[in-house]
Amino acid sequence: MSSQEWWVTILAAGVPAIAAIGAAIIAGRASKAVRRSELTAQRVRDLEDRLHEKKYDVYKPMVNMLSDLIGANVPEGEELPLFLEKFKEFSTWIVIYGSDEAVVAFQRFMQAAFKDAPTIVAMRLYADFILAARKDMGYPDTTVRRDHLIGLRINDIYDFPLIKETSLARLCAQTDWTPPWSKFEEPPARRFRKVNSAA
């Protein structure tokens, strides 16, 4: 056998071996990448679990307190400082752990309380906050409506049809109450109609 034939034989035998080694290297790298990806995903899940637990710890006292207020359990005497401290603590931590929607809903609810909003408006803002908290704590695609949430505490909710899904602006207008935040919000963009001038 000539030396040229030997080289052909060696190359013919070596190519599959080289391909197998290359495939093993690629598989090893892919396996490492998959393991890193799985570890990263697990870390993200762990962080989400810890965040969810923290959100629960932040929301629970406030949701309970607001529920008590709706049930006419207004704190007095020695209970009042503890009640106010819980409000203060919640106000501090919701800005850290709450979603944008929950922060805005709670801020509006509080501003309405400071500005003596009509009861129906306050109830609507309470429902907005509870709905935002529900979404924030694990039900982002919830289809529960405001009347469902309030109807658990108020037996004549359907005597107030405006509270259901009426826009907040319409509800405020119909109760003749101007939300204090309305002057800080940008007005809707004006739409200009193009007028064709006659030639």
Secondary structure in CASP SS format (residue, H / E / C, confidence):
PFRMAT SS
TARGET T0000
AUTHOR 0000-0000-0000
METHOD secondary structure of the structure
MODEL  1
M C 1.00
S C 1.00
S H 1.00
Q H 1.00
E H 1.00
W H 1.00
W H 1.00
V H 1.00
T H 1.00
I H 1.00
L H 1.00
A H 1.00
A H 1.00
G H 1.00
V H 1.00
P H 1.00
A H 1.00
I H 1.00
A H 1.00
A H 1.00
I H 1.00
G H 1.00
A H 1.00
A H 1.00
I H 1.00
I H 1.00
A H 1.00
G H 1.00
R H 1.00
A H 1.00
S H 1.00
K H 1.00
A H 1.00
V H 1.00
R H 1.00
R H 1.00
S H 1.00
E H 1.00
L H 1.00
T H 1.00
A H 1.00
Q H 1.00
R H 1.00
V H 1.00
R H 1.00
D H 1.00
L H 1.00
E H 1.00
D H 1.00
R H 1.00
L H 1.00
H H 1.00
E H 1.00
K H 1.00
K H 1.00
Y H 1.00
D H 1.00
V H 1.00
Y H 1.00
K H 1.00
P H 1.00
M H 1.00
V H 1.00
N H 1.00
M H 1.00
L H 1.00
S H 1.00
D H 1.00
L H 1.00
I H 1.00
G C 1.00
A C 1.00
N C 1.00
V C 1.00
P C 1.00
E C 1.00
G C 1.00
E C 1.00
E H 1.00
L H 1.00
P H 1.00
L H 1.00
F H 1.00
L H 1.00
E H 1.00
K H 1.00
F H 1.00
K H 1.00
E H 1.00
F H 1.00
S H 1.00
T H 1.00
W H 1.00
I H 1.00
V H 1.00
I H 1.00
Y H 1.00
G C 1.00
S C 1.00
D H 1.00
E H 1.00
A H 1.00
V H 1.00
V H 1.00
A H 1.00
F H 1.00
Q H 1.00
R H 1.00
F H 1.00
M H 1.00
Q H 1.00
A H 1.00
A H 1.00
F H 1.00
K C 1.00
D C 1.00
A C 1.00
P C 1.00
T H 1.00
I H 1.00
V H 1.00
A H 1.00
M H 1.00
R H 1.00
L H 1.00
Y H 1.00
A H 1.00
D H 1.00
F H 1.00
I H 1.00
L H 1.00
A H 1.00
A H 1.00
R H 1.00
K H 1.00
D H 1.00
M C 1.00
G C 1.00
Y C 1.00
P C 1.00
D C 1.00
T C 1.00
T C 1.00
V C 1.00
R C 1.00
R H 1.00
D H 1.00
H H 1.00
L H 1.00
I H 1.00
G C 1.00
L C 1.00
R C 1.00
I C 1.00
N C 1.00
D C 1.00
I H 1.00
Y H 1.00
D H 1.00
F C 1.00
P H 1.00
L H 1.00
I H 1.00
K C 1.00
E C 1.00
T C 1.00
S C 1.00
L H 1.00
A H 1.00
R H 1.00
L H 1.00
C H 1.00
A H 1.00
Q H 1.00
T C 1.00
D C 1.00
W C 1.00
T C 1.00
P C 1.00
P C 1.00
W C 1.00
S H 1.00
K H 1.00
F H 1.00
E C 1.00
E C 1.00
P C 1.00
P C 1.00
A C 1.00
R C 1.00
R C 1.00
F C 1.00
R C 1.00
K C 1.00
V C 1.00
N C 1.00
S C 1.00
A C 1.00
A C 1.00
END
